[in-house]
Amino acid sequence: MRQIAVFGLGVFGSSLALDLYKLGFTVLGVDIKEEPVKELAGKITEVVQADTTDEKVLEALGIKNFDVAVVSIGDDIQSSVLTTITLKELGVPFIVARAINKMHGKILSKIGADRVIFPEQDMAFKLAKTLALPNAIRTEELFPGYNIVESKVPPFLYGLTLGKAQLRNRYGINVLAIKRGEEYIVSPSADEMLLKGDIIYVLGNEQQLQQFFRSSESNRGREVRVNGKNGK
């Protein structure tokens, strides 16, 4: 089982540590403040109050045995940088560091962080992309230029099978799954009908997705009639 250390237990660091632990990882949480340490006590594998910039402290914690270290110290750039340098010198295989601005990110990259993240900016960008797509609930970038979008089925598709909807031919998008109530239909067949209340997960590039969701918007309020009846 991979061992992951999270340094800095603010809102982001604490949430990350809890999520990683729930996924089955061995998680060490470290913060210089007492309050977040107390808050996480007993909720992850181990949590320690310590100065993350002190090399001897990190050695005593056995950080050399960890596979990944996440430096999520956001309110103290100096501590963030020093912690990252120390982890690099101790030979941690993979270091993820949180940056609060572009200059901070450049510094972290130059001193050896393997990946630099901007949680606040990334969240804002994801929200903007989601709000730009009518009916979309959430978007996730699969790889550059391609996104998976969680969306309500637009009314103009009610009652159509995936085969008749021809979403791949018309828009170039692929339906990866359908959520119906608490049930997930993964890799649905062409005979699967789209019903009011369904949630679909579609994959496509940004242009394809924009075209599909613009069509959804232009057809808002219109339901396809199948055999003389509205789709249900």
N, C-alpha and C positions, 0 to 999 in steps of 0.2 A: 504494500500500500504506500502510495506517495505521501511524503511528509512536506507540509507547506507551513511556512512561518509568515505571519502577518504583523508588520510593525506599524503601529499607529492605529488605535482603536476608536476612532471617531465614528460618525454615522456610516461612512463608506466602509472603513476597515472592519468594524464590528459586523455589519451585514454580510460582508464577504466571508469573514471567518465562520459565521454561523451557517451560511449556505454551503461552504466547503465541507464543514463537519457533517452536515446532513447528507451530503453526497458520499460520505464514507471515508474522507481523507483524515489523516492524522494532522491536527491543526494546533499550532502554537501561536498564541496571541501575546503581543508585548506592547506595553505603553508605559510612558514615564509617569503618567497620572494614575492616582489610586482609584478614582471613581469608575472609569471604564473597565478597569481590571476587575473590580468587585462585581460590576454588572454582568460580566461574561463568565465569572467563576462558576464551574460546574456545567457550563453550556457547550464548551468545546473541550478538546483533549487536555490542554494545559494553557493557563494564562498567567503571565508574570508581569510585575511592575519592575521596570528596569530602564536604564539609560541606553537606548539603542545605538548611540554613537561610541560607546565604550567597547573596544575590541575584546578586552578580557571578559567582559560580561557576556558578549555574544559567544565567545569560545566556551564559557562555562555552561551556556544553554545548549551546547552541542550543535550549533547552527551549521557546522561543516557537514553534518549528516543529513541535512534537509535538501530536498530536490528543488524546491522553489521558495524564493523569498519575495514577499510583496511589501514594498515600502509605501504605505498609504498616509504618511505624515503630510498633512496639507497646510497646517497653519504655521509651520516653522521650516522655511526653506533651508536654512543652515543645517538643521538636524536631518532633514530629508537627504541632503547631499552627502553629509558625513556618514550617515547610516549606509547609504548606497555604496560609497567608496569602501567602507569597512567590510561589507558583505562581499564585495568583489575581491578584495584582498584575501579574504578567508576562503575563497574558492567556491562559493555557492554557485551551482551550475546554471541557474536561470533566475534572473532578477527582474521583477516587474515593479516599476516605480510610477507613482501618481504625481502628476504635475498640475500646478494651479495656473500656469500661464506658459506662453511659448518659450520665453527665455529660460524658465525653470526646466522645461522639457528638453531644450537643447543641452543644458548643462548635464542633466541626468543621462542623456544619450552619450555624451562625450566621456563621462566618467565610468561608463560600462554597463548601464542598465540595458538589458536585452529587449525590453519592451517598455515604452512610455505611454501612459494612458491619461486621458483628460476626461474624467467621469462627467463633470458638469457640462462641458461643451458637447460631449458625445450624446448625453441625454437630451439636451436642447435640440441637437441636430436630428435625432431620431423622432422627437416629438414633432418637429417642423415637417419632416417627411411624411409622418403619419397623418397630420392634419391636412396635408396637401392632397390626400387621396380620400374622396368621399366613401363612407362606409367602412374605412379601414380602422382597425382597432390597435394594431401594433405592426411595426416593420422591423425586420432584422436583416442586415446585410450578410449574405452568404459568402460572397467574395466580391472584389471591386466591380461595381456596375450591376450586380445582380442581388435582388432582395426577395425574401420570403415575407409575404404580407398576410396577416390574419384579418379577415374581413367578414362582415355580415353578407349573406347572399343578397345581391341587389334584386329588387322586385321584378325586374324584367326577365329574370331567369327562373322565377318560381314555376315549378311544374315541368321543367325541362330536364331530360337526362343529360349527362355530361356529353354523350355522343351527339345529341341534337343541339346542344349549346355551342359545340365546336369552338371552345375558347382557345384551343391551341392553334387552330387554323385561322380564326378571325383576329386574334390578338397576339399569338405566340406565347401565351402563358400556359403553365401546367398546374393542375390542381393536385396537390400532394396529399391532402387529407380533407375530410369533412368531419366537423364536430356536430353531433345531433344529440342535444340534451347532454348526458354524461358519457355518451358513446363516441368513440373516434373511429372513423372509417378511413384506414390508411391505404394509399394507392387505390382509390376507388375505381371501379370498372366503368366503362362507357355507358352501362345500363343504369348506373346509380342516378336517381332523380334528385334534383336540388329543391329543397322545401323551404317554405317560409320559416325563419328562425334558425336555419342552419348557419354554421360558421365554416368558412372555407379557408384553406391555407394554400396560397398560390405563389408560384415561383416565376420570375421573369426579370428582364432587364428594366431599367428605369423608363425607357420609352414605351415598352410594351405595357407596363403596369399603368403608366399615365393614360395611355390610349384606352385601356379597359375601364379604368375608373372614371374617365371623362364620359365614356359611353354610359356607365352606370348613372352618372349625374344627369345626362341628357334624357335618360329614360326613367327618371325618378317618378314614382307614383304609378307607373304602368306595369301591370302584371300580364304575362303571356297567358293566353287562353289555350288550354289543351283539351281536345275533344269537347269543345263548347263550354268548358268550365275553367274558372280561375284555378291556377296551381295552388295547392295548399301545403 
